[in-house]
Amino acid sequence: MGRPTPDTPRGLRISSAVSVPLYVGFALVLLNRAGVFPGRNTGFVVVAAWVLFANFTLGILGNVASRSRHEETMAPTSAVLAAAALIVAAA
């Protein structure tokens, strides 16, 4: 077997550990805006929902502009995510 080698570099593990709570926060904002939790129309929730929509929309542009075949195939998924965020933000 030999000695163990790390599969993922330390920097990527750290960024993954940071991204998970961010994604949970994004989900909580959108669920809050959708009315699952109280406080749907607070200023923070409304602004954060629109910021998330803008972020997801920019993600589409990044996927389309990428030279990576994998990123290009993610553009439709990003578009669906942005459309869903738009529906929730505009509600």
C-alpha positions, 0 to 999 in steps of 0.5 A: 500500500505504501504511505498515505498521500492526501487526495485533496490539497489542504487549501481546497479542504479549507475552502470546502469547509468554508463553503459549506456554511456559506451554502447553508446560509444561502439556503436559509436566506432563500427559504426565509424569503420563500416564507418557510421561516418568519421574517420574510420581508426584512430588509436583510432577507430581501436584499440578500435574496436579490444579491444571491440572484445576481450572483447566480446570474453571474455564474451563468456568464462564467460557465458560458465563458469558460473554456472547460467543457464541464463548466459549459455543461453547467450553464443550464443548471446555473440558469435554473438556479438563477431562475429559481432565485429570481422567483423567490427574490421577487415573491 
